[in-house]
Amino acid sequence: MAIELQLTENDIKSFQNAMEAEMAKPIKHFEGELVKIRTNRAHTSLVEGIEVAAYGQAPMQLRSLAVLSAPDARLISIQPWDLTVIPDIEKAIAASDIGITPRNDGKVIYLQLPEMSADRRDDLIKVLGKKLEETKVTLRSTRKEFHNLIRDGKKNKDISENFHNRLEDVLQKVTDTFVKKADDMAEKKKKDIATV
């Protein structure tokens, strides 16, 4: 990732905005990863990306073949627009790694999420920790890019020592804010895993 930003003396706001925009990217990605960690609370994102081979064509994502909903905490319903694809959808779900056997009533496919075991909770917390660390590594990498930018600006005498120090303060403040945001998101997810 190469950051394109021209440092100009006393323009802290554009530096801060550019940094926040870059740091928001790993946070957004982390949000998506958190949704994928199943807490035994039904969520359509668990299945919407499953590839279904239907109509003899290239596989399509499940969300483009059916209406997905989570009518209660442990149930996902899949209502295909075309009932002839029900066997294809069931086959794709069975082949996926979600580990749930689908059942249907001829019109709607249901996925009943099982009770979560203590071992499964521990595994999910480990996955959560790994995803959090990956996010923090990306945030630190972004911080390093901006640090290099202001260091080079000082070295090339594009910015003054005083302005360099002010940018360093902004750099640390923004980094701390985003790391805390990631920690808070992980803590909330950890509580979800522990309480379901």
Backbone as a ProteinNet text record, in pm:
[ID]
protein_1_A
[PRIMARY]
MAIELQLTENDIKSFQNAMEAEMAKPIKHFEGELVKIRTNRAHTSLVEGIEVAAYGQAPMQLRSLAVLSAPDARLISIQPWDLTVIPDIEKAIAASDIGITPRNDGKVIYLQLPEMSADRRDDLIKVLGKKLEETKVTLRSTRKEFHNLIRDGKKNKDISENFHNRLEDVLQKVTDTFVKKADDMAEKKKKDIATV
[TERTIARY]
85.7	0	89.5	73.1	148.9	53.1	84.8	-2	38.4	-57.9	-33.8	-87.4	5	-36.3	77.2	45.6	145.1	137	247.2	248.3	272.3	182.7	203	198	289.2	304	169.1	141.3	20.5	-110.5	-103.9	-228	-247.3	-276.1	-292	-420.7	-524.2	-655.3	-651.7	-587.4	-584.8	-502.1	-396.3	-315.9	-402	-474.2	-558.7	-670.9	-733.6	-841.3	-790.4	-674.5	-617.2	-584.8	-530.2	-495.3	-619.5	-722.4	-846.7	-911.7	-905.8	-963.7	-890.7	-757.5	-679.6	-704.6	-714.8	-734.1	-877	-969.8	-1108.2	-1120.7	-1032.3	-1039.9	-1021.9	-915.6	-904.5	-1015.8	-1067.1	-1178.3	-1302.9	-1328.2	-1443.4	-1427.9	-1307.4	-1281	-1303.1	-1255.6	-1271.3	-1419.6	-1499.1	-1644.8	-1703.3	-1662.7	-1710.3	-1665.9	-1543.3	-1491.9	-1567.9	-1603.4	-1676.7	-1813.8	-1878.2	-2010	-2000.5	-1887.8	-1871	-1844.9	-1803	-1780.5	-1915.8	-1958.5	-2093.1	-2103.4	-2196.3	-2215.2	-2338.9	-2388.5	-2512.3	-2633.4	-2611.4	-2721.3	-2733.4	-2846.1	-2863.2	-2841.7	-2768.3	-2744.3	-2729.2	-2794.6	-2794	-2654.9	-2562.8	-2426.8	-2356.7	-2406.8	-2350.1	-2364	-2470.5	-2497.6	-2502.8	-2512.1	-2538.3	-2430.6	-2308.2	-2200.7	-2178.8	-2258.7	-2243.3	-2269	-2176.5	-2187.7	-2280.5	-2381.5	-2479	-2471.8	-2450.1	-2449.5	-2593.5	-2655.1	-2794.4	-2810.3	-2910	-2944.5	-2831.7	-2739.7	-2629.9	-2533.8	-2533.2	-2446	-2336.8	-2253.9	-2149.6	-2216.9	-2151.9	-2211.7	-2246.2	-2359.9	-2406	-2414.2	-2399.9	-2412.3	-2558	-2576.1	-2710	-2799.7	-2742.1	-2824.4	-2887	-2832.6	-2891.1	-2998.9	-3019.5	-3119.7	-3240	-3228.9	-3334.2	-3340.9	-3453.3	-3469.6	-3419.3	-3325.6	-3268	-3318.6	-3352	-3393.6	-3358.2	-3357.9	-3331.2	-3449.9	-3555.4	-3678	-3662.9	-3564.4	-3537.3	-3387.9	-3347.5	-3205.4	-3126.6	-3194.2	-3120.4	-3174.2	-3242	-3301.9	-3276.5	-3234.3	-3219.2	-3315.4	-3392	-3481.2	-3434.7	-3444.6	-3402	-3520.5	-3574.5	-3691.2	-3651	-3626.6	-3582.8	-3693.5	-3651.3	-3748.9	-3800.7	-3717.9	-3756.9	-3745.3	-3856.6	-3857	-3776.4	-3748.8	-3673.4	-3527	-3478.8	-3338.3	-3319.4	-3426.9	-3415.1	-3311.9	-3315.7	-3213.4	-3070	-3052.1	-2919.6	-2871.1	-2961.2	-2926.5	-2890	-2972.5	-2944.4	-2809.6	-2779.7	-2652.7	-2535.4	-2548.2	-2442.7	-2423.4	-2533.1	-2523.3	-2454.3	-2492	-2430.9	-2281.1	-2240.9	-2100	-2019.4	-2087.8	-2017.1	-1963.1	-1888.6	-1827.4	-1908.9	-2037.1	-2114.1	-2161.4	-2162.7	-2194.2	-2338.7	-2431	-2573.5	-2645.9	-2729	-2806	-2935	-2958.4	-3079.9	-3202.8	-3317.8	-3444.8	-3539.9	-3634.8	-3726.7	-3869	-3961.9	-4104	-4161.6	-4073.9	-4117.6	-4112.6	-4113.7	-4109.7	-3994.1	-3963.6	-3861.1	-3761.6	-3633.8	-3528.6	-3498.3	-3488.8	-3458.9	-3325.9	-3250.3	-3125.3	-3138.7	-3141.7	-3152.2	-3011.1	-2967.5	-2833.7	-2833.2	-2732.5	-2726	-2680.2	-2702.8	-2650.4	-2498.4	-2437.4	-2292.1	-2227.3	-2124.2	-2051.4	-1944	-1893	-1787.3	-1660.7	-1629.7	-1511.6	-1526.2	-1645.6	-1670.8	-1656.4	-1705.6	-1690.9	-1542.4	-1463.3	-1319.2	-1253.5	-1293.6	-1238.5	-1272.7	-1397.4	-1440	-1365.3	-1339.2	-1265.1	-1121.4	-1063.9	-928.8	-930	-1032.3	-1045.5	-1060	-1141.3	-1162.3	-1029.5	-950.9	-821	-728.6	-730.9	-646.5	-689.5	-820.1	-871.3	-839.3	-849.2	-816.8	-669.4	-582.8	-439	-407.5	-472.5	-451.9	-491.5	-601	-647.2	-546.3	-496	-398.3	-268.6	-227.5	-107.1	-127.2	-245.2	-274.8	-276.6	-334.6	-336.3	-193.9	-109.5	29.5	104.6	74.5	138.1	98.5	-28.1	-76.3	-7.8	4.4	71.6	215.5	281.9	421.9	434.6	340.7	342.2	333	241.7	226	346.1	400.9	520.2	636.1	653.4	759.3	738.9	613.9	581.3	624	591.7	628.2	777.7	836.3	981.2	1055.7	1011.5	1074.2	1050.8	932.7	903.5	998	1028.6	1121	1263.4	1301.5	1436.6	1463	1361.6	1375.4	1350.2	1326.9	1300.5	1174.1	1077.9	948.2	862.1	887.5	812	910.4	867.2	953.3	953.3	1047.1	1058	930.4	883	763.3	641.6	624.4	511.1	524.2	645.6	672.3	621.5	654.4	612.6	460.9	397.2	250.7	187.6	244.7	192.7	213.6	325.6	351.6	244	206.8	101.6	-31.4	-65.2	-189.4	-183.6	-69.5	-48.8	-78	-22.3	-42	-186.3	-245.7	-384	-480.9	-466	-554.5	-532.6	-407.5	-377.4	-442.5	-425	-484.6	-636.2	-698.6	-844.6	-890	-820.9	-862.4	-830	-719.9	-687.6	-792.9	-832.5	-936.4	-1068.8	-1099.6	-1222.8	-1221.8	-1109.2	-1097	-1110.2	-1044.8	-1054.7	-1198.9	-1268.1	-1407.3	-1497.4	-1476.4	-1556.2	-1531.2	-1405.4	-1370.5	-1429.9	-1426.8	-1480.8	-1631.5	-1700.3	-1845.1	-1874.5	-1796.8	-1817.3	-1787.2	-1685.3	-1648.9	-1764.7	-1830.2	-1946.3	-2059.5	-2080.4	-2183.4	-2156.2	-2030.8	-1994.1	-2017.4	-1984.1	-1994.7	-2137.9	-2227.8	-2362.6	-2468.1	-2439.2	-2543.1	-2557.5
-117.5	0	122.7	206.2	330.7	445.4	525.5	636.5	758.4	812.4	933	1051.4	1125.5	1241.1	1341.7	1462.3	1569.3	1640.7	1638.5	1707.3	1855.7	1935.6	2079.6	2133.8	2222.8	2281	2329.9	2295.2	2336.6	2279.9	2175.9	2114.3	1977.9	1983.1	1860.3	1788.3	1863.5	1803.2	1705.8	1743.9	1653.3	1528.4	1545.5	1430.1	1335.5	1392.9	1312.2	1244.3	1316.4	1257.6	1141	1159.3	1052.6	930.3	954.9	844.2	770.2	845.2	782.4	701.2	751.9	678.8	545.7	547.1	424	326.5	376.7	289.4	235.8	303.6	255.5	127.9	109.2	-8.8	-139.6	-155.1	-280.7	-298.5	-188.3	-198.9	-250.9	-200.8	-246.3	-395.1	-434.8	-576	-661.4	-612.8	-684.6	-701.4	-598.3	-607.4	-724.1	-733.9	-843.6	-979.5	-986.9	-1112.7	-1151.9	-1053.3	-1082	-1142	-1092	-1143.8	-1291.8	-1330.3	-1468.6	-1565.1	-1512.3	-1600	-1629.1	-1752.2	-1790.2	-1799.1	-1727.1	-1728.6	-1808	-1886.8	-1961.6	-1870.4	-1747.2	-1655.9	-1651.9	-1693.6	-1704.5	-1570.5	-1573.9	-1454.4	-1499.7	-1430.2	-1472.5	-1470.3	-1392.5	-1386.8	-1522.3	-1607.6	-1742.1	-1821.5	-1795.5	-1874.9	-1796.1	-1664.6	-1588	-1603.2	-1632	-1645.3	-1785.8	-1882.2	-2020.8	-2026.2	-2091.2	-2103	-2220.3	-2192.6	-2294.3	-2313.7	-2439.3	-2471.6	-2503.5	-2411.3	-2430	-2395.3	-2452.5	-2426.4	-2464.8	-2549.4	-2591.5	-2478.8	-2373.9	-2260	-2252.4	-2150.5	-2127.5	-2105.4	-2147.9	-2130.6	-1984.3	-1968.2	-1835.9	-1834.8	-1715.9	-1706.4	-1725.7	-1789.7	-1822.3	-1698.4	-1585.6	-1463.7	-1418.9	-1465	-1425.6	-1523.7	-1632.2	-1732.5	-1738	-1672.1	-1688.7	-1569.7	-1562.6	-1465.6	-1534	-1469.2	-1525.4	-1446.9	-1519.6	-1449.7	-1533.6	-1467.3	-1534.4	-1506.1	-1589.5	-1562.4	-1573.8	-1651.7	-1651.6	-1674.2	-1679.3	-1680	-1799.8	-1913.3	-2030.6	-2090.2	-2008.3	-2059.6	-1964	-2021.9	-1945.5	-2007.2	-1921.8	-1973.5	-1922.3	-2011.2	-1980.3	-2009.1	-1904.9	-1920.2	-1889.7	-1997.1	-1975.9	-1913.1	-1829	-1769.1	-1875.1	-1974	-2083.3	-2213.6	-2281.3	-2401.8	-2517.2	-2513.4	-2623.5	-2625.5	-2517.2	-2514.2	-2561	-2599.5	-2645.3	-2758.4	-2862.5	-2968.4	-2916.5	-2822.6	-2765.2	-2687.1	-2611.8	-2532.9	-2626.1	-2729.1	-2824	-2892.6	-2927.7	-2992.1	-2897.8	-2771.1	-2672.6	-2649.8	-2646.3	-2627.4	-2747.9	-2867.3	-2989	-2993.6	-2941.7	-2942.9	-2830.4	-2731.4	-2618.6	-2661.5	-2570.4	-2604	-2556.5	-2522.4	-2471.8	-2582.2	-2705.1	-2818.1	-2826.3	-2782	-2788.3	-2862.2	-2956.9	-3031.5	-2955.6	-2921.5	-2848.1	-2939.1	-2881.9	-2953	-2856.4	-2913.1	-2824.4	-2875.9	-2783.4	-2819.1	-2812.6	-2814	-2805.5	-2664.5	-2565.9	-2426.5	-2348.7	-2384.3	-2312.5	-2412.2	-2375.7	-2457.9	-2397.2	-2483.1	-2436.3	-2491.4	-2405.7	-2447.5	-2419.6	-2526.1	-2513.4	-2518.3	-2410.3	-2407.9	-2489.1	-2575.3	-2656.9	-2574.9	-2630.3	-2569.6	-2567.9	-2468.3	-2457.5	-2523.6	-2604.2	-2670.1	-2576.2	-2610.1	-2530	-2531.6	-2647.9	-2656.4	-2565.2	-2563.3	-2479.9	-2332	-2295.5	-2156.4	-2119.6	-2210.7	-2185.7	-2169.9	-2254.7	-2245.3	-2110.4	-2067.6	-1940.1	-1822.4	-1830.9	-1723.7	-1718.2	-1835.5	-1837.6	-1775.1	-1809.4	-1751.4	-1599.5	-1556.6	-1414	-1345.4	-1406.7	-1350.5	-1337.8	-1438.4	-1437	-1323.9	-1309.6	-1203.6	-1065	-1051.3	-923.9	-890.6	-988.5	-964.6	-927.2	-993.3	-959	-812.9	-770.5	-633	-535.5	-568.5	-480.8	-472.5	-583.2	-582.8	-488.1	-493.6	-404.7	-258.8	-233.1	-96.3	-46.6	-134	-95.1	-69.1	-149.2	-131.4	4.1	38.5	168	280.9	263.2	363.3	381.9	270.8	276.2	353.1	330.5	402.9	554.4	594.9	737.8	791.8	711.3	751.9	776.3	684.2	699	825.8	855	973.5	1100.7	1109.9	1232.6	1234.9	1118.1	1112.2	1163.2	1116.6	1160.3	1309.9	1358.5	1501.4	1585.7	1538	1610.1	1601.7	1480.8	1458.8	1544.3	1555	1633.5	1782.9	1817.7	1956.7	2013.6	1924.3	1970.5	2024.4	1972.7	2017.1	2049.1	2134.4	2175.3	2069.4	2080.6	1990.8	1998.2	2120.4	2142.1	2074.7	2094.4	2034.6	1881.6	1833	1688	1630.8	1699.4	1653	1655.4	1757.3	1764.5	1649.5	1619.8	1507.9	1374	1359.1	1236.8	1218.2	1329.7	1322.8	1278.8	1336.6	1299.5	1152.1	1110.7	972.1	875.4	904.6	815.8	818.3	938	951.8	872.9	887.6	817.7	666.6	625	482.1	424.3	493.5	446.7	435.8	532.4	532.3	407.7	376.8	262.9	129	120.9	-3.3	-27.9	79.5	65	21.8	77	39.8	-110.2	-161.1	-304.7	-387.7	-344.3	-416.3	-420.2	-307.1	-300.5	-393.2	-395.5	-483.5	-630.1	-664	-802.4	-839.9	-748.1	-775.5	-800.1	-719.2	-736.6	-874.4	-913.4	-1043.4	-1156	-1137.5	-1239	-1261.1	-1151.6	-1162.6	-1237.4	-1207.7	-1278.7	-1428.4	-1464.5	-1607.5	-1672.5	-1601.4	-1657.6	-1668.9	-1582.3	-1579.3	-1655.3	-1693.5	-1761.9	-1905.5
0	0	0	-97.6	-104.2	-79.7	17.5	53.8	-27.1	-98.1	-177	-97.2	-37.7	41.9	39	3.9	2.1	136.2	210.8	339.4	316.8	370.3	364.9	505.7	531.4	665.1	718.6	841.5	915.3	860.8	777.9	729	796.1	923.9	1003	965	933.1	907.3	788.8	678.8	562.9	593.8	673.2	716.9	800.7	896.7	985.5	906.9	814.5	734.4	649.9	587	503.7	589	707	795.8	844.3	883.4	929.5	817.5	695.3	581.7	561.2	571.7	555.1	669.6	791.6	907.2	915.8	851.5	851.8	768.7	670.4	582.6	659.6	741.9	816.7	919.6	973.4	1069.6	998.3	878.4	798.9	766	729.2	699.3	824.7	938.5	1065.5	1099.3	1073.2	1094.5	1015.6	889.3	803.9	855.6	906.1	961.1	1088.1	1169.7	1293.6	1264.9	1160.2	1124	1086.9	1025.2	981.3	1096.5	1210.8	1326.4	1388.8	1374.5	1415.9	1567.8	1623.3	1768.6	1807.5	1714.9	1736.4	1735.9	1697.4	1674.4	1522.7	1470.9	1326	1257.8	1147.3	1067.3	922.4	831.6	690.9	628	683.3	626	636.6	722.7	737.7	607.2	531.5	411.5	280.5	288.3	165.6	58.6	97.4	-0.3	-52.7	-7.4	-53.5	-204.1	-275.4	-420.7	-455.8	-536.3	-575.9	-727.2	-768.3	-911.9	-951.5	-1024.3	-1064.2	-1211.7	-1273.7	-1413.5	-1509.3	-1466.1	-1552.1	-1588.3	-1507.4	-1533.5	-1427.3	-1437.5	-1336.8	-1200.9	-1093.2	-960.9	-929.9	-861.6	-819.9	-668.2	-610.8	-465.8	-426	-310.6	-262.2	-254.1	-213	-198.6	-330.5	-445.9	-573.7	-620.5	-544.6	-581.3	-487.4	-371.7	-271.9	-176.7	-106.6	1.9	128	196.1	317.8	437.6	545	666.7	789.2	903.2	1030.8	1122.2	1111.1	1187.1	1339.3	1386.5	1530.1	1553.6	1678.5	1714.4	1661.7	1635	1590.4	1460.5	1379.5	1256.9	1139.8	1027.2	903.3	802.8	736	632.2	496.2	397.6	261.9	171.1	111.1	24.9	-119.1	-199.1	-337.6	-421.4	-517	-608.3	-704	-734.6	-822.9	-743.1	-719	-634.5	-694	-825	-886.7	-842.4	-782.2	-739	-594.7	-526.3	-387.1	-373.6	-459.3	-444.1	-464.7	-557.5	-582	-459.2	-398	-279.3	-163.3	-143	-34.5	-54.8	-178.8	-210.6	-179.6	-216	-190.6	-40.9	34.4	179.7	243.2	199.8	253.7	222.9	106.6	67.2	133.4	188.9	251.7	388.3	450.5	579.6	700.1	679.7	794	887.8	839.7	927.2	973.6	892.5	926.7	815.6	853.4	754	724.7	596.8	562.2	560.3	588.6	571.1	501.4	423.3	352.4	359.8	336.3	336.3	194.4	94.7	-43.7	-99	-10.5	-54.4	9.6	133.5	209.8	266.9	263.6	324.6	461.9	562.9	699	745.7	813.7	876.6	1025.7	1103.7	1249.2	1306.7	1368.9	1427.3	1556.3	1573.5	1694.7	1815.4	1934.6	2057.1	2047.7	2105.9	2098.5	2220.3	2194.6	2303.2	2358.3	2476	2537.7	2452.1	2392.7	2305.7	2184.2	2127.2	2010.2	2047.2	2165.8	2212	2221.6	2279.9	2293.3	2157	2062.1	1926.3	1862.3	1880	1822	1884.3	2014.4	2081.7	2029.2	1999.1	1939.8	1800.5	1720.9	1586	1597.3	1691.4	1714.8	1748.7	1836.1	1873.1	1754	1667.7	1547.3	1453.4	1433.9	1345.8	1403.2	1535.5	1600	1578.8	1596.5	1579.1	1434.4	1337.9	1197	1171.1	1231.6	1215.5	1275.6	1394.6	1459.4	1378.8	1318.7	1235	1117	1055.9	943.3	988.2	1105.9	1159.1	1185	1242	1268.5	1138	1037.4	906.6	846.3	859	810.6	887.8	1019.2	1102.4	1055.6	1025.5	981.3	849.6	757.9	629.8	652	739.8	767.5	844.1	933.3	1007.4	909.5	814.5	714.1	631.6	600.6	522.2	595.5	723.7	797.1	829.4	849.5	872.8	748.3	630.7	506	481.4	518.6	504.2	588.1	706.9	795.2	739.7	695.3	643.9	519.2	434.3	310.6	333.7	459.3	499.4	433.4	403.4	352.1	465.9	586.3	704.5	816.4	907.3	1018.4	1128.6	1218.5	1334.9	1418.8	1441.1	1520.9	1456	1324.6	1253.5	1252.7	1237.6	1243.8	1376.5	1486.2	1619.1	1633.9	1578.8	1585.1	1506	1388.7	1308.4	1380.3	1448.1	1526.7	1633.6	1699.6	1801.9	1740.7	1625.5	1555.9	1516.2	1465.5	1423.6	1538.3	1654.7	1769.4	1817.8	1821	1869.1	1779.3	1648.3	1554	1563.4	1573.1	1585.6	1710.5	1823.7	1949.9	1939.5	1872.4	1855.9	1778.7	1668.8	1586.5	1651.9	1723.7	1795.8	1903.9	1972.6	2075.6	2012.7	1896.9	1826.6	1794.9	1745.3	1715	1842.2	1950.4	2078.4	2129.1	2119	2165.8	2084.3	1951.7	1865.9	1902.6	1927.1	1962.2	2097.5	2191.2	2325	2318.6	2236.8	2220.7	2159.6	2058.8	1994.1	2091.9	2174.1	2273.5	2371.4	2411.8	2500.7	2431.1	2301.3	2223.9	2224.5	2201	2196.1	2332.1	2437.4	2573.2	2622.7	2573.1	2631.1	2552.8	2429.1	2350.2	2396
[MASK]
++++++++++++++++++++++++++++++++++++++++++++++++++++++++++++++++++++++++++++++++++++++++++++++++++++++++++++++++++++++++++++++++++++++++++++++++++++++++++++++++++++++++++++++++++++++++++++++++++++

